[in-house]
Amino acid sequence: MIKCIVIDDEELAREVLVSHLNKIPEVEILGVYENAFDAIQILKTDQVDLVFCDIQMPDMDGVTLLKTLQKPPLFVFVTGDPTYALEGYELNVLDYILKPLGVDRMMKTIDKAQLFLEDQKGAKSKRDFLIIKDRSNIIISPYNEVFYIQGDKDYVWIETLEKKYNVWKKLIDMEEKLSTAEQFIRVHKSFIVNLDFAKRVEGNVMKMKGSLPDIPIGGQYRSELYKRLGLGD
């Protein structure tokens, strides 16, 4: 069950959103708010999975609300102004929906949310793929097409067979997500590699196959790497 709230200063817009959401069995509405300030208290808890939020609202707009939250739930911006779409994607929102919206469009958003929430909650028993959010698209990349992952502060670069993706996520979170995947190992404070694409170890460097770049090996990760390779330190 996806627990969500609705924030919109327009009464008709709130009614339409609630009506559509009530038609989707996987959704539970925890609250409906006409301004951002009224919603802040529940957003500071861990109760909310998904927020449907207008952007243009008095006192505090939707973008400002999202920026004030340290650990925001998934956000969907719902607005009549298409000029906000780019900023919404830069903030890594789950989706951006233009008014007027239909229930079919809402169901697509709920499907996206289910994928992400299952991924976050560790539904990974026999998973062999990585879910990557690329702007408005959800990419399902098989593990055997993910070469390495590089950390860059609050972002990671995921090098895959198809392209290199930039994702708003910390490397330590990616390490946890891939903890059950035997082919992935962290070899440096900034790198996780897929050993299926490693060719050899030369000193403090891991040589990768083909045209893939060399990956540095950090001292604190060497012992675990050697164990994984079946070698002594």
N, C-alpha and C positions, 0 to 999 in steps of 0.2 A: 504494500500500500504506500503510495506517494502522498506525503503530507504537505499541503501547500497553503499559501495565503495569497490574497488578492489586494493590491494597493492601487487605487485610482480615484481621483477627485471627482470624476463624472459619474453620477448615479446610474445612468443608462449603461455606461461601459462596464461598471461593476456587475450590474444585473446580467448582461450578456455573458461575461466571463464565468460567473457563477452558474448560469444556466448550462453552458457548454460543459463545464467541469463536472457538474452533477450527472451528466450523461455517461461519464467515463468511470467504469467500476473500480479501476485501480487507484482512484484519487479520493483523498479525504481533505476537505477544506477546514483548516483550523481557525481561520479568521478572515474577515473582509474589512478593509480600512480605507477611509477616504483621504488620508494624508500619511506621509512618511513617518512623522513623529509618533503617531499612534501605534505604528508597527514595530518601532525600534525595540521595545521591551521583549516581545516574543522572538525577534530576530537575534537577540543576545543569548538565547537558549539553544539547545540542540534539537528542538522539536521539529523545526521546519526543514523540509527537504528541498522545496521549490517555491520560488516567488514569482508571481505574475505582477509586474509593476509598470505603471505608466511612467513616462519620462517627464513631461511638462506638467508640474504640479506646483501650487503656491507654497511659499515658505521653504520647502526642500524638494528639489526635483529627484527623479529616480537615480540619475547618475551620481549625484552627491550622496544619496543614501547608500548606494553600493560602495562607494569609496570610503565611507566612514566605518564600515564593518570590517573587523579584523579577520573573522572567519566566516565569510558569507556563505549561505546555501547557494544552490543553483539559482541563477536569475534569468528571467525571460522578460525582456522589455516589450511592452505592448503600447503602441503609439500611432497617431495619425500622421506623423511627420517623418518621411523617409530620410531626411538629412542627418538623423541621429544614428543611422545604421552603422557607419564606420566606427564611431566612438564606442558603440556598444560592443562590436567585435574586438576592439582593442582592449576592452575591459574584460574580455574572456567570458562574456555572458553565454548561456547555453543556446539561446535563440533570440530572434528579433522578429516580432510579428506586427504587421501593419493592420490598422483598423480600416474597415470593418473586417472581422475575422469570423470564419465558420468553424463548426465543430470538427470537420475533417482536418483543418490546419492545426487545431488544438491537439488532436490525437497524435499527429506527427511529432509535436513537441513533447508530449507525454512519453512517446516511444523513445525519443532521445534521452529524456530524463531517466527512464528505466535502465537504459544501457549504462549510463554514467554511474548511477547509484549502485547498481550491481557490481560495477568495476571497483568503486570506492570501498564497498563493504567486503571486498575480498572473495567474491564468488569466482574462485580460481582453481578449483580442485584439479581439473584436468585441462585447464585452459592452455591453448597453444597459439594465442594471438594477443596483440596489444591494441587497445582502443586509443586512437589519437584524435583529438578535436582540432580540426584545421578550419578556422573561422566558422562558417555555418555548416561544415561537413563533419561527419563522424567517419573516420577511416579505421577499418579493421585490417591491421597489418599482421600477417603470420610471423611467428617468432623467427622462422627461417628466412625472413626477408628484412630483419632488423639487424644491422651490422654493429652499431655501437650507439651509446647515449652519452652526450657530453653536458655537464652541468655548467650553468652560467647564472650565478646568483639565484634569483627566484624562477628562472626558466631552465628548460633543457632543450638541447638540439637532438633530435632523433634521426639518425642516418638510416634510411631504408632503401630497398631496391628501387622504389618508385621515386622518392624525393627526400629532401631533408626538411623535417618539420620543426618549427619552434613552438614549444608548448609551455604554458604558464604552470610550472610544477617544479618542486625541488628534487634534486637528484636522490636524496635520501628516501623520498616517497616512491620514486621509480625503483629504487633498490628493494624496498619492501614489496612493491607490487610484483616484482620479478623473482621473489625469494623462492618460489617453488619451481622455477624454470632452471633446470640444471645447466643449460648452456650459457647462462648469463652470470657474470661475476664482476664485482667492482674491483678494479685494479689500481685506482688512483682517486684522489679526492674529487676529481672532476670527470672521471670516466667509468662507465660500465660497458663491458664488451661482450659480444656473443662469441664464445670460444670456437664455434663452428667456422668462423671466418678468420681465426688466428692462424698464422703460419709458423711462427717460431718466436722464442724469447731471446733477445740479444741484450745482455746487461740489464739496464733499466728501461728497456723499450720492448714493446710487443709489436712484432712485424705482422701486418695484416695481409690477407690475400688480395691479389689483383692490384687495383689502383687505390685501395683504401689507405688512408694515412697511418703512419706509425702512432701507437698509443703509448704514452708514458706509464711506467709502473711505479707506484709509490711504495716507499719502504714498509709502511705499516700494512700494506695489502699483499706483500710478496709471499709471506708464509702461507696464507690461505690459497693464493693462486697456485703455489707449488703443490699443496695438498690436493687441490682439484685436478692438477695434472698428473698426480700419482708420483710426485718426486719428493725427495727430502729437501729441506731448506739449505 
